[in-house]
Amino acid sequence: MTEPYRMFTSRAEYRLSLREDNADFRLTETGRRLGLVGDVQWNMYCRKRDAVMRETERLKSTWVNPHIVAKEESERVLGTSIEREYNFFDLLTRPGVDYATLSSTHFGKPGEERQLGQAAIDADIAEQAIAQIEIRAKYQGLCRSPGGRSPARRRPGKPPAAGRP
């Protein structure tokens, strides 16, 4: 075999979905069906799952318009001005942008306070839920980024790192 690094590529396709940070979302329901997850753990999981889903939907439905946002504000928060309308979840996929930064911004018309940090997440699971949302957004951004590598973009006969500029 001349390319041993390609030997397990079928398994490598799942490396972004089989992460330790999302193990509870992947395995808790199966564990419950098998009788391995108790009521307390199940209730905590359900609250976290519901909070993540609600907040993710809220982020995806909250839009920022470049005609309304001050250029200085978008450059301060995002590092660049925005050229088109984005939802908050898409902004969260950008490198260097995190939930806390977006929560502290006021993207809206002057006098109209549209602040992200109004989430209805239980205090005891808020940190875990927000971390889960950030990680999901960053991985989605990584998968969609022009610098992200997919098997189709790799050069034949070169290891994945060799194809990077």
DSSP file (Angstrom, degrees, kcal/mol; ACC not computed):
  #  RESIDUE AA STRUCTURE BP1 BP2  ACC     N-H-->O    O-->H-N    N-H-->O    O-->H-N    TCO  KAPPA ALPHA  PHI   PSI    X-CA   Y-CA   Z-CA
    1    1 A M              0   0    0      0, 0.0     6,-0.0     0, 0.0     0, 0.0   0.000 360.0 360.0 360.0 126.9    0.0    0.0    0.0
    2    2 A T        +     0   0    0      1,-0.2     0, 0.0     2,-0.1     0, 0.0   0.649 360.0  44.1 -91.6 -16.9    1.5    3.3   -1.1
    3    3 A E    >   +     0   0    0      1,-0.1     3,-1.7     2,-0.0    -1,-0.2  -0.626  60.0 165.6-128.3  73.7   -0.9    5.6    0.8
    4    4 A P  G >  S+     0   0    0      0, 0.0     3,-1.5     0, 0.0     4,-0.3   0.760  71.8  68.2 -64.2 -23.8   -1.4    4.1    4.3
    5    5 A Y  G 3  S+     0   0    0      1,-0.3     3,-0.4     2,-0.1    -2,-0.0   0.712  96.9  55.0 -68.4 -17.8   -3.1    7.3    5.6
    6    6 A R  G X  S+     0   0    0     -3,-1.7     3,-1.4     1,-0.2    -1,-0.3   0.435  79.6  96.5 -90.8   0.3   -6.0    6.7    3.3
    7    7 A M  T <  S+     0   0    0     -3,-1.5     3,-0.3     1,-0.3    -1,-0.2   0.847  92.6  32.0 -61.8 -36.2   -6.6    3.2    4.8
    8    8 A F  T >> S+     0   0    0     -3,-0.4     4,-1.8    -4,-0.3     3,-0.7  -0.067  76.6 124.7-113.3  32.8   -9.3    4.3    7.2
    9    9 A T  H <>  +     0   0    0     -3,-1.4     4,-1.2     1,-0.2    -1,-0.2   0.822  68.8  62.7 -65.2 -28.9  -10.9    7.2    5.3
   10   10 A S  H 34 S+     0   0    0     -3,-0.3    -1,-0.2     1,-0.2     4,-0.2   0.880 109.1  41.9 -63.9 -34.2  -14.4    5.6    5.6
   11   11 A R  H X4 S+     0   0    0     -3,-0.7     3,-1.5     1,-0.2    -1,-0.2   0.821 106.2  63.1 -77.5 -32.0  -14.1    5.9    9.4
   12   12 A A  H >< S+     0   0    0     -4,-1.8     3,-1.6     1,-0.3     4,-0.3   0.752  87.2  72.6 -66.6 -23.0  -12.6    9.4    9.2
   13   13 A E  T 3< S+     0   0    0     -4,-1.2     3,-0.4     1,-0.3    -1,-0.3   0.770  98.7  48.6 -62.0 -23.5  -15.8   10.7    7.5
   14   14 A Y  T X> S+     0   0    0     -3,-1.5     4,-2.4    -4,-0.2     3,-0.8   0.391  79.4 100.9 -96.4   3.0  -17.5   10.4   10.9
   15   15 A R  T <4 S+     0   0    0     -3,-1.6    -1,-0.2     1,-0.3    -2,-0.1   0.793  81.3  51.8 -63.4 -27.4  -14.9   12.2   12.9
   16   16 A L  T 34 S+     0   0    0     -3,-0.4    -1,-0.3    -4,-0.3     3,-0.2   0.768 116.3  38.8 -80.2 -24.3  -16.9   15.4   13.0
   17   17 A S  T <4 S+     0   0    0     -3,-0.8     2,-1.1     1,-0.2    -2,-0.2   0.730 106.4  65.4 -95.8 -23.1  -20.0   13.8   14.3
   18   18 A L  S  < S+     0   0    0     -4,-2.4     2,-0.3     3,-0.0    -1,-0.2  -0.557  73.4 140.5 -98.4  69.3  -18.4   11.3   16.7
   19   19 A R    >   -     0   0    0     -2,-1.1     3,-0.7    -3,-0.2    -3,-0.1  -0.740  59.8-125.7-109.2 157.8  -17.0   13.7   19.2
   20   20 A E  G >  S+     0   0    0     -2,-0.3     3,-1.1     1,-0.2     4,-0.3   0.779 105.9  64.7 -73.4 -25.2  -16.9   13.5   22.9
   21   21 A D  G 3  S+     0   0    0      1,-0.2    -1,-0.2     2,-0.1     3,-0.2   0.707 108.9  39.0 -72.9 -17.7  -18.6   16.8   23.4
   22   22 A N  G <> S+     0   0    0     -3,-0.7     4,-1.7     1,-0.1    -1,-0.2   0.178  81.1 110.1-113.9  18.3  -21.8   15.5   21.8
   23   23 A A  H <> S+     0   0    0     -3,-1.1     4,-2.6     1,-0.2     5,-0.4   0.869  75.9  55.4 -61.4 -37.9  -21.8   12.0   23.3
   24   24 A D  H  > S+     0   0    0     -4,-0.3     4,-1.8     1,-0.2     5,-0.3   0.896 108.6  47.9 -64.1 -37.5  -24.7   12.8   25.5
   25   25 A F  H  4 S+     0   0    0     -3,-0.2     4,-0.2     1,-0.2    -1,-0.2   0.821 118.1  41.6 -70.8 -30.3  -26.8   13.8   22.5
   26   26 A R  H  < S+     0   0    0     -4,-1.7     4,-0.2     1,-0.1    -2,-0.2   0.818 127.7  25.3 -83.6 -31.6  -25.8   10.7   20.6
   27   27 A L  H  X S+     0   0    0     -4,-2.6     4,-2.6    -5,-0.2     5,-0.2   0.662  96.3  79.9-114.4 -19.4  -26.0    8.1   23.3
   28   28 A T  H  X S+     0   0    0     -4,-1.8     4,-2.4    -5,-0.4     5,-0.2   0.902  94.8  50.4 -64.6 -41.8  -28.5    9.1   26.1
   29   29 A E  H  > S+     0   0    0     -5,-0.3     4,-2.1    -4,-0.2    -1,-0.2   0.914 113.3  46.3 -63.4 -41.3  -31.6    8.1   24.2
   30   30 A T  H  > S+     0   0    0     -4,-0.2     4,-1.9     1,-0.2    -1,-0.2   0.917 111.7  52.1 -64.8 -42.5  -30.2    4.7   23.4
   31   31 A G  H  <>S+     0   0    0     -4,-2.6     5,-3.1     1,-0.2     6,-0.9   0.866 108.4  51.5 -60.5 -37.3  -29.0    4.3   27.0
   32   32 A R  H ><5S+     0   0    0     -4,-2.4     3,-1.2     4,-0.2    -1,-0.2   0.921 108.1  50.9 -66.3 -44.3  -32.5    5.2   28.2
   33   33 A R  H 3<5S+     0   0    0     -4,-2.1    -1,-0.2     1,-0.3    -2,-0.2   0.854 111.5  49.0 -61.4 -33.9  -34.1    2.5   26.0
   34   34 A L  T 3<5S-     0   0    0     -4,-1.9    -1,-0.3    -5,-0.1    -2,-0.2   0.506 118.1-113.0 -84.3  -4.1  -31.6    0.0   27.3
   35   35 A G  T < 5S+     0   0    0     -3,-1.2    -3,-0.2    -4,-0.4    -2,-0.1   0.674  86.4 115.1  83.6  17.7  -32.4    0.9   30.9
   36   36 A L      < +     0   0    0     -5,-3.1     2,-0.6    -6,-0.2    -4,-0.2   0.598  59.8  70.5 -94.7 -13.8  -28.9    2.4   31.6
   37   37 A V  S    S-     0   0    0     -6,-0.9    -2,-0.1    -9,-0.1    -1,-0.1  -0.925  75.0-144.6-111.8 121.3  -30.0    6.0   32.1
   38   38 A G     >  -     0   0    0     -2,-0.6     4,-2.4     1,-0.1     5,-0.2  -0.129  29.1 -97.9 -76.7 175.8  -32.0    6.9   35.3
   39   39 A D  H  > S+     0   0    0      2,-0.2     4,-2.7     1,-0.2     5,-0.2   0.881 120.6  50.8 -64.4 -41.2  -34.8    9.4   35.7
   40   40 A V  H  > S+     0   0    0      2,-0.2     4,-2.2     1,-0.2    -1,-0.2   0.947 114.0  43.9 -63.9 -48.3  -32.7   12.2   37.1
   41   41 A Q  H  > S+     0   0    0      1,-0.2     4,-2.5     2,-0.2    -2,-0.2   0.901 113.7  52.1 -62.1 -40.8  -30.1   11.9   34.3
   42   42 A W  H  X S+     0   0    0     -4,-2.4     4,-2.7     2,-0.2    -2,-0.2   0.912 109.4  48.6 -64.1 -43.6  -32.9   11.6   31.7
   43   43 A N  H  X S+     0   0    0     -4,-2.7     4,-2.3     2,-0.2    -1,-0.2   0.911 112.3  48.7 -63.1 -42.1  -34.7   14.7   33.0
   44   44 A M  H  X S+     0   0    0     -4,-2.2     4,-2.3    -5,-0.2    -2,-0.2   0.918 112.4  48.8 -62.9 -43.2  -31.4   16.7   32.9
   45   45 A Y  H  X S+     0   0    0     -4,-2.5     4,-3.2     2,-0.2     5,-0.2   0.930 110.8  50.2 -61.5 -46.2  -30.7   15.5   29.4
   46   46 A C  H  X S+     0   0    0     -4,-2.7     4,-2.6     1,-0.2     5,-0.2   0.898 111.1  48.8 -61.7 -41.5  -34.2   16.4   28.2
   47   47 A R  H  X S+     0   0    0     -4,-2.3     4,-2.3     2,-0.2    -1,-0.2   0.922 114.5  45.3 -63.5 -43.7  -33.9   19.9   29.6
   48   48 A K  H  X S+     0   0    0     -4,-2.3     4,-2.6     2,-0.2     5,-0.2   0.935 113.6  49.3 -65.8 -46.0  -30.5   20.4   28.0
   49   49 A R  H  X S+     0   0    0     -4,-3.2     4,-2.4     1,-0.2    -2,-0.2   0.925 113.7  46.1 -59.1 -46.7  -31.6   19.0   24.7
   50   50 A D  H  X S+     0   0    0     -4,-2.6     4,-2.8    -5,-0.2    -1,-0.2   0.894 112.4  50.5 -65.3 -40.4  -34.7   21.2   24.6
   51   51 A A  H  X S+     0   0    0     -4,-2.3     4,-2.6    -5,-0.2     5,-0.3   0.914 111.4  48.2 -64.1 -42.7  -32.7   24.3   25.7
   52   52 A V  H  X S+     0   0    0     -4,-2.6     4,-2.4     2,-0.2    -2,-0.2   0.919 113.7  47.1 -64.1 -43.4  -30.2   23.7   22.9
   53   53 A M  H  X S+     0   0    0     -4,-2.4     4,-2.3    -5,-0.2    -2,-0.2   0.929 114.0  46.9 -65.0 -45.0  -32.9   23.2   20.3
   54   54 A R  H  X S+     0   0    0     -4,-2.8     4,-2.2     1,-0.2    -2,-0.2   0.936 115.8  44.4 -61.9 -47.1  -34.8   26.3   21.4
   55   55 A E  H  X S+     0   0    0     -4,-2.6     4,-2.5     2,-0.2    -1,-0.2   0.879 111.9  52.5 -69.2 -36.8  -31.8   28.5   21.5
   56   56 A T  H  X S+     0   0    0     -4,-2.4     4,-2.2    -5,-0.3    -1,-0.2   0.925 111.0  47.7 -62.8 -43.7  -30.4   27.2   18.2
   57   57 A E  H  X S+     0   0    0     -4,-2.3     4,-1.3     2,-0.2    -2,-0.2   0.888 111.2  51.3 -63.7 -38.7  -33.8   28.0   16.6
   58   58 A R  H  X S+     0   0    0     -4,-2.2     4,-0.6     1,-0.2     3,-0.2   0.911 110.1  48.8 -64.4 -42.0  -33.8   31.4   18.1
   59   59 A L  H >< S+     0   0    0     -4,-2.5    30,-1.2     1,-0.2    29,-1.0   0.885 111.7  49.8 -64.2 -38.1  -30.3   32.1   16.8
   60   60 A K  H 3< S+     0   0    0     -4,-2.2    -1,-0.2     1,-0.2    -2,-0.2   0.714 112.9  46.9 -74.1 -20.1  -31.3   30.9   13.3
   61   61 A S  H 3< S+     0   0    0     -4,-1.3     2,-0.7    -3,-0.2    -1,-0.2   0.437  92.1  87.9-102.0   0.2  -34.4   33.2   13.3
   62   62 A T    <<  -     0   0    0     -4,-0.6    26,-2.2    -3,-0.6     2,-0.3  -0.892  65.7-164.3-101.8 116.4  -32.6   36.3   14.6
   63   63 A W  E     -A   87   0A   0     -2,-0.7     2,-0.5    24,-0.2    24,-0.2  -0.720  15.6-151.9-108.4 150.3  -31.3   38.3   11.6
   64   64 A V  E     -A   86   0A   0     22,-3.3    22,-1.9    -2,-0.3    44,-0.1  -0.983  11.8-155.1-119.8 125.8  -28.8   41.1   11.2
   65   65 A N    >>  -     0   0    0     -2,-0.5     4,-1.9    20,-0.2     3,-1.4  -0.863  13.5-142.7-103.5 131.3  -29.1   43.5    8.3
   66   66 A P  T 34 S+     0   0    0      0, 0.0    -1,-0.1     0, 0.0    16,-0.1   0.732 101.0  59.8 -66.0 -19.7  -26.0   45.3    7.1
   67   67 A H  T 34 S+     0   0    0      1,-0.2     4,-0.1     3,-0.1    16,-0.0   0.669 111.8  39.3 -79.8 -15.6  -28.0   48.5    6.4
   68   68 A I  T <4 S+     0   0    0     -3,-1.4     2,-0.3     2,-0.1    40,-0.2   0.767  99.8  81.5-100.8 -33.5  -29.1   48.7   10.1
   69   69 A V  S  < S-     0   0    0     -4,-1.9     2,-0.2    38,-0.1    38,-0.1  -0.562  84.3-116.7 -80.7 133.6  -25.8   47.7   11.8
   70   70 A A     >  -     0   0    0     -2,-0.3     4,-2.2    38,-0.2     3,-0.3  -0.481  19.3-130.8 -65.9 136.4  -23.2   50.3   12.3
   71   71 A K  H  > S+     0   0    0      1,-0.2     4,-2.2     2,-0.2     5,-0.2   0.879 107.6  53.7 -57.4 -40.2  -20.1   49.4   10.4
   72   72 A E  H  > S+     0   0    0      1,-0.2     4,-2.1     2,-0.2    -1,-0.2   0.882 107.7  50.8 -63.1 -38.8  -17.9   50.1   13.5
   73   73 A E  H  > S+     0   0    0     -3,-0.3     4,-2.3     2,-0.2     5,-0.3   0.921 111.3  46.2 -67.3 -44.1  -20.0   47.7   15.6
   74   74 A S  H  X>S+     0   0    0     -4,-2.2     4,-2.9     1,-0.2     6,-0.8   0.876 113.4  50.0 -68.1 -34.8  -19.8   44.8   13.1
   75   75 A E  H  X5S+     0   0    0     -4,-2.2     4,-1.1    -5,-0.2    -1,-0.2   0.872 111.0  49.7 -68.7 -36.0  -16.1   45.4   12.8
   76   76 A R  H  <5S+     0   0    0     -4,-2.1    -2,-0.2    -5,-0.2    -1,-0.2   0.923 122.2  32.0 -66.3 -43.9  -15.7   45.4   16.5
   77   77 A V  H  <5S+     0   0    0     -4,-2.3    -2,-0.2    -5,-0.1    -3,-0.2   0.913 134.7  24.0 -81.6 -45.4  -17.6   42.2   17.0
   78   78 A L  H  <5S-     0   0    0     -4,-2.9    -3,-0.2     2,-0.3    -2,-0.2   0.593  96.6-120.3-101.9 -13.8  -16.9   40.2   13.8
   79   79 A G  S  <<S+     0   0    0     -4,-1.1     2,-0.3    -5,-0.5    -4,-0.2   0.391  90.9  46.9  86.7  -4.8  -13.6   41.7   12.7
   80   80 A T  S    S-     0   0    0     -6,-0.8    -2,-0.3    -9,-0.0     2,-0.2  -0.977  91.3 -96.4-158.2 160.5  -15.1   42.8    9.4
   81   81 A S        -     0   0    0     -2,-0.3     2,-0.4    -3,-0.1   -10,-0.1  -0.515  42.2-116.0 -79.7 155.1  -18.2   44.6    8.2
   82   82 A I        -     0   0    0     -2,-0.2    -8,-0.1     1,-0.1     3,-0.1  -0.735  21.1-167.8 -94.6 142.4  -21.0   42.5    7.0
   83   83 A E        +     0   0    0     -2,-0.4     2,-0.3     2,-0.1    -1,-0.1   0.571  69.4  18.4-104.9 -13.3  -22.0   42.6    3.3
   84   84 A R  S    S-     0   0    0    -20,-0.0     2,-0.3   -18,-0.0   -20,-0.1  -0.884  96.4 -69.4-146.5 176.4  -25.3   40.8    3.4
   85   85 A E        -     0   0    0     -2,-0.3     2,-0.3   -20,-0.1   -20,-0.2  -0.544  51.9-179.3 -74.9 135.5  -28.0   39.7    5.9
   86   86 A Y  E     -A   64   0A   0    -22,-1.9   -22,-3.3    -2,-0.3     2,-0.3  -0.942  24.2-129.3-129.7 151.5  -26.9   37.0    8.3
   87   87 A N  E  >  -A   63   0A   0     -2,-0.3     4,-1.8   -24,-0.2     3,-0.3  -0.666  33.8-109.5 -92.8 163.8  -28.6   35.1   11.1
   88   88 A F  H  > S+     0   0    0    -26,-2.2     4,-2.0   -29,-1.0   -28,-0.2   0.832 117.2  57.9 -63.8 -33.0  -26.9   34.9   14.5
   89   89 A F  H  > S+     0   0    0    -30,-1.2     4,-0.9   -27,-0.2    -1,-0.2   0.919 106.1  49.4 -64.4 -41.7  -26.2   31.2   14.1
   90   90 A D  H >4 S+     0   0    0     -3,-0.3     3,-0.6   -31,-0.2     4,-0.4   0.886 110.0  51.2 -63.3 -38.2  -24.2   31.9   10.9
   91   91 A L  H >< S+     0   0    0     -4,-1.8     3,-1.2     1,-0.2    -1,-0.2   0.864 104.5  58.1 -65.4 -34.3  -22.3   34.7   12.6
   92   92 A L  H 3< S+     0   0    0     -4,-2.0    -1,-0.2     1,-0.3    -2,-0.2   0.735  95.1  65.0 -67.9 -22.5  -21.5   32.2   15.4
   93   93 A T  T << S+     0   0    0     -4,-0.9    -1,-0.3    -3,-0.6    -2,-0.2   0.675  82.5 100.9 -73.4 -15.6  -19.8   29.9   12.9
   94   94 A R  S X  S-     0   0    0     -3,-1.2     3,-1.5    -4,-0.4     2,-0.1  -0.418  84.9-104.8 -72.0 142.9  -17.1   32.5   12.2
   95   95 A P  T 3  S+     0   0    0      0, 0.0    -1,-0.1     0, 0.0     3,-0.1  -0.405 105.3  21.3 -62.8 141.2  -13.7   32.1   13.8
   96   96 A G  T 3  S+     0   0    0      1,-0.2     2,-0.5    -2,-0.1    -3,-0.1   0.389  98.6 108.0  82.8  -4.1  -13.2   34.5   16.7
   97   97 A V    <   +     0   0    0     -3,-1.5     2,-0.3    -5,-0.2    -1,-0.2  -0.923  45.0 175.8-107.7 127.1  -16.9   35.0   17.3
   98   98 A D     >  -     0   0    0     -2,-0.5     4,-2.3    -3,-0.1     5,-0.2  -0.798  44.2-102.8-126.3 171.3  -18.4   33.5   20.4
   99   99 A Y  H  > S+     0   0    0     -2,-0.3     4,-2.5     1,-0.2     5,-0.2   0.881 118.8  53.6 -59.9 -42.6  -21.8   33.5   22.1
  100  100 A A  H  > S+     0   0    0      2,-0.2     4,-1.2     1,-0.2    -1,-0.2   0.898 109.0  49.3 -62.5 -40.4  -20.7   35.9   24.8
  101  101 A T  H  4 S+     0   0    0      1,-0.2     3,-0.5     2,-0.2     4,-0.3   0.935 113.2  45.8 -64.8 -46.2  -19.5   38.4   22.2
  102  102 A L  H >< S+     0   0    0     -4,-2.3     3,-1.2     1,-0.2    14,-0.7   0.863 108.9  57.6 -64.3 -34.0  -22.7   38.2   20.3
  103  103 A S  H 3< S+     0   0    0     -4,-2.5    14,-0.7     1,-0.2    -1,-0.2   0.797 104.7  51.7 -65.3 -28.0  -24.7   38.5   23.5
  104  104 A S  T 3< S+     0   0    0     -4,-1.2    -1,-0.2    -3,-0.5    -2,-0.2   0.466  94.6  93.8 -89.5  -0.6  -23.0   41.8   24.3
  105  105 A T    <   -     0   0    0     -3,-1.2     2,-0.5    -4,-0.3    11,-0.5  -0.513  62.9-146.0 -94.0 160.7  -23.8   43.4   20.9
  106  106 A H        +     0   0    0     -2,-0.2     2,-1.0     9,-0.1     9,-0.2  -0.832  21.7 175.7-123.3  89.5  -26.7   45.6   19.9
  107  107 A F        +     0   0    0      7,-1.2     2,-0.3    -2,-0.5   -38,-0.1  -0.827  43.8  79.9 -96.3 101.2  -27.5   44.8   16.3
  108  108 A G  S    S-     0   0    0     -2,-1.0   -38,-0.2   -40,-0.2     3,-0.1  -0.977  85.3 -52.8-178.9 179.7  -30.5   46.9   15.5
  109  109 A K  S >  S-     0   0    0     -2,-0.3     3,-2.7     1,-0.1     5,-0.1  -0.340  73.2 -83.0 -67.1 153.1  -31.8   50.3   14.6
  110  110 A P  T 3  S+     0   0    0      0, 0.0    -1,-0.1     0, 0.0     3,-0.1  -0.394 123.7  19.2 -56.5 130.9  -30.8   53.2   16.8
  111  111 A G  T 3  S+     0   0    0      1,-0.2     2,-0.7    -3,-0.1    -2,-0.1   0.201 105.2 100.2  88.9 -15.5  -33.2   53.1   19.7
  112  112 A E    <   -     0   0    0     -3,-2.7     2,-0.9    -6,-0.1    -1,-0.2  -0.903  62.5-155.4-105.3 111.5  -34.1   49.5   19.0
  113  113 A E        +     0   0    0     -2,-0.7     2,-0.7    -3,-0.1    -5,-0.1  -0.758  17.9 173.5 -88.8 108.3  -32.3   47.2   21.3
  114  114 A R        +     0   0    0     -2,-0.9    -7,-1.2    -5,-0.1     2,-0.4  -0.855  13.8 171.9-113.9  94.5  -31.9   43.7   19.8
  115  115 A Q        -     0   0    0     -2,-0.7     3,-0.4    -9,-0.2   -12,-0.1  -0.845  30.7-148.5-109.9 140.5  -29.7   41.9   22.1
  116  116 A L  S    S+     0   0    0    -14,-0.7     2,-1.8   -11,-0.5     3,-0.3   0.842  81.6  81.4 -74.0 -35.0  -29.0   38.2   21.9
  117  117 A G        +     0   0    0    -14,-0.7    -1,-0.2     1,-0.2   -14,-0.1   0.063  60.6  98.1 -71.3  32.2  -28.6   37.4   25.6
  118  118 A Q        +     0   0    0     -2,-1.8    -1,-0.2    -3,-0.4    -2,-0.1   0.082  53.0 149.7 -99.8  22.1  -32.3   37.2   26.3
  119  119 A A        -     0   0    0     -3,-0.3     2,-1.1     1,-0.1   -64,-0.0  -0.228  48.8-136.9 -63.2 142.0  -32.2   33.4   26.1
  120  120 A A        +     0   0    0    -69,-0.1     2,-0.4     2,-0.0    -1,-0.1  -0.621  51.9 142.0 -97.5  72.7  -34.7   31.4   28.2
  121  121 A I        -     0   0    0     -2,-1.1     5,-0.1   -67,-0.1   -73,-0.1  -0.951  58.5-107.0-116.6 133.0  -32.2   28.7   29.4
  122  122 A D    >>  -     0   0    0     -2,-0.4     3,-1.2   -75,-0.1     4,-1.1  -0.309  28.1-126.9 -57.0 137.5  -32.3   27.3   32.9
  123  123 A A  H 3> S+     0   0    0      1,-0.3     4,-0.5     2,-0.2     3,-0.3   0.828 104.7  58.1 -58.8 -35.6  -29.4   28.6   34.9
  124  124 A D  H 34 S+     0   0    0      1,-0.2    -1,-0.3     2,-0.1     4,-0.2   0.709 119.9  27.4 -73.8 -18.0  -28.1   25.2   35.9
  125  125 A I  H <> S+     0   0    0     -3,-1.2     4,-2.8     2,-0.1     5,-0.2   0.387  93.0  99.1-118.6   2.3  -27.7   24.0   32.4
  126  126 A A  H  X S+     0   0    0     -4,-1.1     4,-2.9    -3,-0.3     5,-0.3   0.911  83.2  49.4 -58.3 -46.7  -27.1   27.3   30.6
  127  127 A E  H  X S+     0   0    0     -4,-0.5     4,-2.1     1,-0.2    -1,-0.2   0.922 114.7  44.3 -61.2 -44.9  -23.3   26.9   30.5
  128  128 A Q  H  > S+     0   0    0      2,-0.2     4,-2.2     1,-0.2    -1,-0.2   0.912 115.2  48.4 -65.5 -42.8  -23.5   23.4   29.1
  129  129 A A  H  X S+     0   0    0     -4,-2.8     4,-2.3     2,-0.2    -2,-0.2   0.919 112.8  46.8 -65.5 -44.1  -26.2   24.3   26.5
  130  130 A I  H  X S+     0   0    0     -4,-2.9     4,-2.6    -5,-0.2    -1,-0.2   0.899 111.6  51.5 -66.3 -40.2  -24.4   27.4   25.3
  131  131 A A  H  X S+     0   0    0     -4,-2.1     4,-2.4    -5,-0.3    -1,-0.2   0.911 110.3  49.8 -60.9 -41.6  -21.1   25.5   25.0
  132  132 A Q  H  X S+     0   0    0     -4,-2.2     4,-2.4     2,-0.2    -2,-0.2   0.903 110.9  49.0 -63.8 -41.9  -22.9   22.8   23.0
  133  133 A I  H  X S+     0   0    0     -4,-2.3     4,-2.5     2,-0.2    -2,-0.2   0.929 111.8  48.7 -63.5 -46.1  -24.4   25.5   20.7
  134  134 A E  H  X S+     0   0    0     -4,-2.6     4,-2.7     1,-0.2    -2,-0.2   0.919 111.8  48.8 -60.1 -44.6  -21.1   27.1   20.1
  135  135 A I  H  X S+     0   0    0     -4,-2.4     4,-2.5     2,-0.2     5,-0.2   0.924 111.6  49.0 -64.1 -44.3  -19.4   23.8   19.3
  136  136 A R  H  X S+     0   0    0     -4,-2.4     4,-2.3     1,-0.2    -1,-0.2   0.931 112.9  48.0 -59.6 -45.3  -22.1   22.8   16.9
  137  137 A A  H  X S+     0   0    0     -4,-2.5     4,-2.6     1,-0.2    -2,-0.2   0.922 111.5  49.4 -63.1 -44.2  -21.8   26.2   15.1
  138  138 A K  H  X S+     0   0    0     -4,-2.7     4,-2.4     1,-0.2    -1,-0.2   0.905 111.6  48.7 -64.0 -41.3  -18.0   26.1   14.9
  139  139 A Y  H  X S+     0   0    0     -4,-2.5     4,-2.3     2,-0.2    -1,-0.2   0.893 111.7  49.2 -66.3 -38.5  -18.1   22.6   13.5
  140  140 A Q  H  X S+     0   0    0     -4,-2.3     4,-1.7    -5,-0.2    -2,-0.2   0.910 112.2  49.0 -65.1 -40.4  -20.7   23.6   10.9
  141  141 A G  H  X S+     0   0    0     -4,-2.6     4,-1.3     1,-0.2    -2,-0.2   0.884 110.2  51.3 -64.1 -38.3  -18.6   26.6   10.0
  142  142 A L  H  < S+     0   0    0     -4,-2.4     3,-0.2     1,-0.2    -2,-0.2   0.904 109.6  49.6 -64.1 -42.1  -15.5   24.4    9.7
  143  143 A C  H  < S+     0   0    0     -4,-2.3    -1,-0.2     1,-0.2    -2,-0.2   0.830 117.5  40.6 -67.2 -31.8  -17.3   22.0    7.4
  144  144 A R  H  < S+     0   0    0     -4,-1.7    -1,-0.2    -5,-0.2    -2,-0.2   0.599  90.7 110.5 -91.5 -12.1  -18.5   24.9    5.2
  145  145 A S  S >< S-     0   0    0     -4,-1.3     3,-1.2    -3,-0.2    -3,-0.0  -0.291  74.2-125.9 -69.9 148.8  -15.3   27.0    5.2
  146  146 A P  T 3  S+     0   0    0      0, 0.0    -1,-0.1     0, 0.0    -4,-0.0   0.795 112.1  52.7 -61.6 -28.2  -13.3   27.3    2.0
  147  147 A G  T 3  S+     0   0    0      2,-0.1    -5,-0.1    17,-0.0    -2,-0.1   0.603  85.2 108.3 -84.0 -11.3  -10.2   26.1    3.9
  148  148 A G    <   -     0   0    0     -3,-1.2     2,-0.5    -7,-0.2    -5,-0.1  -0.353  68.6-128.6 -65.1 146.4  -12.0   23.0    5.2
  149  149 A R        +     0   0    0      3,-0.0    -1,-0.1    -2,-0.0    -2,-0.1  -0.843  27.9 175.5-104.6 131.2  -10.8   19.8    3.6
  150  150 A S    >>  -     0   0    0     -2,-0.5     3,-1.6     1,-0.0     4,-0.7  -0.894  46.0-106.0-121.8 159.3  -13.1   17.2    2.1
  151  151 A P  G >4 S+     0   0    0      0, 0.0     3,-0.8     0, 0.0    -1,-0.0   0.833 118.9  58.0 -54.7 -33.2  -11.9   14.1    0.2
  152  152 A A  G 34 S+     0   0    0      1,-0.2    -3,-0.0     3,-0.0     0, 0.0   0.758 104.8  50.7 -70.0 -23.1  -12.8   15.6   -3.1
  153  153 A R  G <4 S+     0   0    0     -3,-1.6    -1,-0.2     2,-0.1     2,-0.1   0.541  88.0 101.9 -92.7  -7.0  -10.6   18.6   -2.5
  154  154 A R  S << S-     0   0    0     -3,-0.8     3,-0.0    -4,-0.7    -5,-0.0  -0.464  77.2-114.5 -78.6 149.4   -7.4   16.7   -1.6
  155  155 A R    >   -     0   0    0      4,-0.2     3,-1.7    -2,-0.1     8,-0.1  -0.662  37.5-106.5 -79.8 134.6   -4.7   16.2   -4.1
  156  156 A P  T 3  S+     0   0    0      0, 0.0    -1,-0.1     0, 0.0     0, 0.0  -0.357 102.6  15.0 -61.7 137.3   -4.2   12.6   -5.2
  157  157 A G  T 3  S+     0   0    0      1,-0.2    -2,-0.0    -2,-0.1    -3,-0.0   0.473 105.9 102.9  81.3   1.4   -1.1   11.0   -3.7
  158  158 A K  S <  S-     0   0    0     -3,-1.7    -1,-0.2  -155,-0.0     5,-0.1  -0.930  75.5-114.8-117.2 139.2   -0.6   13.8   -1.1
  159  159 A P    >>  -     0   0    0      0, 0.0     3,-1.3     0, 0.0     4,-0.8  -0.342  39.1-103.4 -63.2 156.1   -1.5   13.6    2.6
  160  160 A P  G >4 S+     0   0    0      0, 0.0     3,-0.8     0, 0.0     4,-0.3   0.844 121.4  53.0 -52.7 -38.7   -4.2   16.0    3.6
  161  161 A A  G >4 S+     0   0    0      1,-0.2     3,-1.1     2,-0.2    -3,-0.0   0.778  99.3  64.3 -69.6 -25.5   -1.8   18.5    5.2
  162  162 A A  G <4 S+     0   0    0     -3,-1.3    -1,-0.2     1,-0.2    -8,-0.0   0.752  94.3  60.1 -71.0 -22.9    0.3   18.6    2.0
  163  163 A G  G << S+     0   0    0     -3,-0.8    -1,-0.2    -4,-0.8    -2,-0.2   0.564  82.3 103.8 -81.9  -7.9   -2.6   20.2    0.1
  164  164 A R    <         0   0    0     -3,-1.1   -17,-0.0    -4,-0.3    -3,-0.0  -0.477 360.0 360.0 -77.2 145.1   -2.8   23.3    2.3
  165  165 A P              0   0    0      0, 0.0    -1,-0.1     0, 0.0    -3,-0.1   0.500 360.0 360.0 -69.3 360.0   -1.4   26.5    1.1
